[in-house]
Amino acid sequence: MAVKLSSGDDEIGEIADINVTPFIDVTLVLLIIFMVAAPLSTVDVAVNLPVSNAAVQPRPDKPVFLTVRHDQSLALGEETVARDALQARLDTETGHDRDKRIFVRADKGLAYGDLMGVMNGLRDAGYLKIALVGLEDTGAPAPRPAAPAAR
């Protein structure tokens, strides 16, 4: 509550204005928290993506990522999925919306025929809108794949 002091009167009057400074401080802190936390909500499946020089497209609100690893195993989001259960999991993830775009992330070392097999499986499941995900071409040399760990 604010108080107004005048030089001529002996009475102290109250001003019924709301002090919005704490509200602004809290709002700015929440904004910073969301800005830091937003990049952490992406898919984190380790895959060596090839580089692409295509224009960057806007990202949908809730994208569906299908990852094809080097060993041809599949992951929907961050969970591993068997090939025979792929259609059921995609239907669950998309709410049976076959027009939803499926973003395919494939390892750079994957053979072209193996990737086409996955894409044919998506087509057989009724998902015709498929987008291939790659790294943005920044002009820097592509990272070298890590050597397999010794057992």
C-alpha atoms as a printed R data frame, in Angstrom:
    type eleno elety resid chain resno      x       y       z
1   ATOM     1    CA   MET     A     1  0.000   0.000   0.000
2   ATOM     2    CA   ALA     A     2  1.408   3.398  -0.923
3   ATOM     3    CA   VAL     A     3  1.344   6.454   1.315
4   ATOM     4    CA   LYS     A     4  1.316  10.045   0.073
5   ATOM     5    CA   LEU     A     5  3.004  12.620   2.234
6   ATOM     6    CA   SER     A     6  2.034  16.225   1.634
7   ATOM     7    CA   SER     A     7  3.889  19.196   2.996
8   ATOM     8    CA   GLY     A     8  0.855  21.290   4.005
9   ATOM     9    CA   ASP     A     9 -1.412  18.924   5.922
10  ATOM    10    CA   ASP     A    10 -0.873  17.005   9.094
11  ATOM    11    CA   GLU     A    11 -3.037  14.146   7.849
12  ATOM    12    CA   ILE     A    12 -1.563  11.188   6.003
13  ATOM    13    CA   GLY     A    13 -3.824   9.920   3.226
14  ATOM    14    CA   GLU     A    14 -3.806   6.465   1.716
15  ATOM    15    CA   ILE     A    15 -3.509   5.783  -2.000
16  ATOM    16    CA   ALA     A    16 -5.261   2.654  -3.224
17  ATOM    17    CA   ASP     A    17 -2.755   1.708  -5.957
18  ATOM    18    CA   ILE     A    18 -1.400  -1.796  -6.370
19  ATOM    19    CA   ASN     A    19  2.358  -2.185  -6.292
20  ATOM    20    CA   VAL     A    20  3.087  -4.227  -9.448
21  ATOM    21    CA   THR     A    21  6.859  -4.447  -9.039
22  ATOM    22    CA   PRO     A    22  6.807  -7.888  -7.309
23  ATOM    23    CA   PHE     A    23  4.410  -9.177  -9.969
24  ATOM    24    CA   ILE     A    24  6.770  -8.078 -12.750
25  ATOM    25    CA   ASP     A    25  9.749  -9.647 -10.947
26  ATOM    26    CA   VAL     A    26  7.983 -12.998 -10.592
27  ATOM    27    CA   THR     A    27  6.858 -12.890 -14.231
28  ATOM    28    CA   LEU     A    28 10.406 -12.274 -15.460
29  ATOM    29    CA   VAL     A    29 11.784 -15.106 -13.318
30  ATOM    30    CA   LEU     A    30  9.158 -17.499 -14.731
31  ATOM    31    CA   LEU     A    31 10.003 -16.367 -18.257
32  ATOM    32    CA   ILE     A    32 13.677 -17.159 -17.695
33  ATOM    33    CA   ILE     A    33 12.829 -20.573 -16.227
34  ATOM    34    CA   PHE     A    34 10.698 -21.487 -19.257
35  ATOM    35    CA   MET     A    35 13.350 -20.223 -21.685
36  ATOM    36    CA   VAL     A    36 15.947 -22.463 -20.040
37  ATOM    37    CA   ALA     A    37 13.650 -25.501 -19.724
38  ATOM    38    CA   ALA     A    38 12.197 -25.448 -23.274
39  ATOM    39    CA   PRO     A    39 15.289 -26.845 -25.071
40  ATOM    40    CA   LEU     A    40 15.442 -29.709 -22.565
41  ATOM    41    CA   SER     A    41 12.097 -31.117 -23.738
42  ATOM    42    CA   THR     A    42 13.434 -32.457 -27.042
43  ATOM    43    CA   VAL     A    43 14.044 -36.080 -28.000
44  ATOM    44    CA   ASP     A    44 17.404 -37.334 -26.777
45  ATOM    45    CA   VAL     A    45 18.093 -40.589 -28.632
46  ATOM    46    CA   ALA     A    46 21.729 -40.815 -29.715
47  ATOM    47    CA   VAL     A    47 21.931 -40.996 -33.503
48  ATOM    48    CA   ASN     A    48 24.544 -39.729 -35.973
49  ATOM    49    CA   LEU     A    49 22.491 -37.530 -38.366
50  ATOM    50    CA   PRO     A    50 23.720 -36.546 -41.825
51  ATOM    51    CA   VAL     A    51 24.065 -32.861 -42.713
52  ATOM    52    CA   SER     A    52 21.415 -31.129 -44.866
53  ATOM    53    CA   ASN     A    53 21.494 -27.728 -46.556
54  ATOM    54    CA   ALA     A    54 17.699 -27.453 -46.909
55  ATOM    55    CA   ALA     A    55 15.899 -24.448 -45.452
56  ATOM    56    CA   VAL     A    56 14.861 -24.870 -41.830
57  ATOM    57    CA   GLN     A    57 11.108 -25.463 -41.473
58  ATOM    58    CA   PRO     A    58  9.017 -24.382 -38.478
59  ATOM    59    CA   ARG     A    59  8.556 -27.088 -35.875
60  ATOM    60    CA   PRO     A    60  5.028 -28.298 -35.040
61  ATOM    61    CA   ASP     A    61  3.670 -28.104 -31.499
62  ATOM    62    CA   LYS     A    62  4.049 -31.817 -30.720
63  ATOM    63    CA   PRO     A    63  6.164 -33.554 -33.375
64  ATOM    64    CA   VAL     A    64  6.288 -37.347 -33.676
65  ATOM    65    CA   PHE     A    65  9.896 -38.511 -34.072
66  ATOM    66    CA   LEU     A    66 10.721 -41.989 -35.366
67  ATOM    67    CA   THR     A    67 14.426 -42.730 -34.928
68  ATOM    68    CA   VAL     A    68 16.206 -45.438 -36.925
69  ATOM    69    CA   ARG     A    69 19.475 -46.340 -35.229
70  ATOM    70    CA   HIS     A    70 22.582 -47.730 -36.923
71  ATOM    71    CA   ASP     A    71 21.619 -51.272 -35.872
72  ATOM    72    CA   GLN     A    72 18.183 -50.795 -37.567
73  ATOM    73    CA   SER     A    73 16.334 -50.655 -34.232
74  ATOM    74    CA   LEU     A    74 13.462 -48.178 -34.023
75  ATOM    75    CA   ALA     A    75 12.560 -45.639 -31.333
76  ATOM    76    CA   LEU     A    76  9.334 -43.648 -31.201
77  ATOM    77    CA   GLY     A    77 10.113 -40.546 -29.168
78  ATOM    78    CA   GLU     A    78 12.574 -41.946 -26.651
79  ATOM    79    CA   GLU     A    79 11.132 -45.464 -26.306
80  ATOM    80    CA   THR     A    80 12.344 -48.431 -28.343
81  ATOM    81    CA   VAL     A    81  9.631 -49.949 -30.547
82  ATOM    82    CA   ALA     A    82  9.508 -53.326 -32.291
83  ATOM    83    CA   ARG     A    83  8.805 -53.180 -36.041
84  ATOM    84    CA   ASP     A    84  5.646 -55.270 -35.747
85  ATOM    85    CA   ALA     A    85  4.237 -52.935 -33.049
86  ATOM    86    CA   LEU     A    86  5.093 -49.727 -34.937
87  ATOM    87    CA   GLN     A    87  1.648 -49.123 -36.454
88  ATOM    88    CA   ALA     A    88 -0.162 -49.569 -33.132
89  ATOM    89    CA   ARG     A    89  2.276 -47.235 -31.343
90  ATOM    90    CA   LEU     A    90  2.000 -44.618 -34.112
91  ATOM    91    CA   ASP     A    91 -1.798 -44.790 -33.930
92  ATOM    92    CA   THR     A    92 -1.612 -44.247 -30.182
93  ATOM    93    CA   GLU     A    93  0.888 -41.391 -30.507
94  ATOM    94    CA   THR     A    94 -1.023 -39.558 -33.254
95  ATOM    95    CA   GLY     A    95 -4.544 -40.323 -32.037
96  ATOM    96    CA   HIS     A    96 -5.259 -42.299 -35.246
97  ATOM    97    CA   ASP     A    97 -4.562 -39.152 -37.323
98  ATOM    98    CA   ARG     A    98 -2.942 -40.574 -40.458
99  ATOM    99    CA   ASP     A    99 -2.429 -37.051 -41.857
100 ATOM   100    CA   LYS     A   100  0.021 -36.155 -39.087
101 ATOM   101    CA   ARG     A   101  3.608 -35.732 -40.283
102 ATOM   102    CA   ILE     A   102  6.108 -38.301 -38.987
103 ATOM   103    CA   PHE     A   103  9.675 -37.009 -38.588
104 ATOM   104    CA   VAL     A   104 12.198 -39.748 -39.388
105 ATOM   105    CA   ARG     A   105 15.658 -39.424 -37.871
106 ATOM   106    CA   ALA     A   106 18.026 -41.988 -39.403
107 ATOM   107    CA   ASP     A   107 21.657 -42.641 -38.558
108 ATOM   108    CA   LYS     A   108 24.109 -41.537 -41.236
109 ATOM   109    CA   GLY     A   109 25.663 -45.014 -41.383
110 ATOM   110    CA   LEU     A   110 22.328 -46.693 -42.144
111 ATOM   111    CA   ALA     A   111 22.056 -48.278 -45.595
112 ATOM   112    CA   TYR     A   112 19.638 -46.648 -48.028
113 ATOM   113    CA   GLY     A   113 17.695 -49.882 -48.477
114 ATOM   114    CA   ASP     A   114 17.178 -50.209 -44.727
115 ATOM   115    CA   LEU     A   115 15.819 -46.657 -44.520
116 ATOM   116    CA   MET     A   116 13.485 -47.344 -47.445
117 ATOM   117    CA   GLY     A   117 12.249 -50.451 -45.608
118 ATOM   118    CA   VAL     A   118 11.261 -48.286 -42.632
119 ATOM   119    CA   MET     A   119  9.600 -45.730 -44.909
120 ATOM   120    CA   ASN     A   120  7.682 -48.510 -46.696
121 ATOM   121    CA   GLY     A   121  6.532 -49.729 -43.280
122 ATOM   122    CA   LEU     A   122  5.230 -46.226 -42.515
123 ATOM   123    CA   ARG     A   123  3.439 -46.134 -45.875
124 ATOM   124    CA   ASP     A   124  1.882 -49.571 -45.245
125 ATOM   125    CA   ALA     A   125  0.690 -48.273 -41.859
126 ATOM   126    CA   GLY     A   126 -1.082 -45.423 -43.659
127 ATOM   127    CA   TYR     A   127  1.284 -42.591 -42.749
128 ATOM   128    CA   LEU     A   128  2.124 -40.851 -46.013
129 ATOM   129    CA   LYS     A   129  3.444 -37.544 -44.661
130 ATOM   130    CA   ILE     A   130  7.051 -38.311 -43.804
131 ATOM   131    CA   ALA     A   131  9.804 -35.761 -43.163
132 ATOM   132    CA   LEU     A   132 13.488 -36.645 -42.985
133 ATOM   133    CA   VAL     A   133 15.436 -34.882 -40.236
134 ATOM   134    CA   GLY     A   134 19.071 -33.873 -40.677
135 ATOM   135    CA   LEU     A   135 21.583 -31.527 -39.129
136 ATOM   136    CA   GLU     A   136 21.696 -27.955 -40.399
137 ATOM   137    CA   ASP     A   137 24.676 -27.268 -42.677
138 ATOM   138    CA   THR     A   138 26.752 -24.612 -40.913
139 ATOM   139    CA   GLY     A   139 29.775 -24.945 -43.180
140 ATOM   140    CA   ALA     A   140 31.787 -26.633 -40.429
141 ATOM   141    CA   PRO     A   141 33.130 -30.143 -41.005
142 ATOM   142    CA   ALA     A   142 30.745 -32.902 -39.921
143 ATOM   143    CA   PRO     A   143 31.526 -34.525 -36.544
144 ATOM   144    CA   ARG     A   144 33.276 -37.876 -36.686
145 ATOM   145    CA   PRO     A   145 31.360 -40.835 -35.278
146 ATOM   146    CA   ALA     A   146 32.608 -42.116 -31.930
147 ATOM   147    CA   ALA     A   147 34.593 -45.331 -31.913
148 ATOM   148    CA   PRO     A   148 32.737 -48.340 -30.492
149 ATOM   149    CA   ALA     A   149 33.518 -49.005 -26.841
150 ATOM   150    CA   ALA     A   150 35.705 -51.995 -26.037
151 ATOM   151    CA   ARG     A   151 34.007 -54.733 -24.064
